[in-house]
């Protein structure tokens, strides 16, 4: 049995100017709220999106997937 997919939270809980995306973990509000009830497959899907969100933020872009 494998370990559950861990939260990407780094305890830097501050939202972007739109109020939609956490600047610490780069999850959106809905993903954060639903994390506890997600399956490991769903969590892994969220984690796959985060590096690209971070890259877009650092490039001055938007978070829209």
Secondary structure, 3 states (H helix, E strand, C coil): CCCCCCCCCCCCCCECCCCCEECCCCCEHHHHHHHHHCCHHHHHHHHHHHHHHHHHHHCCCCCCC
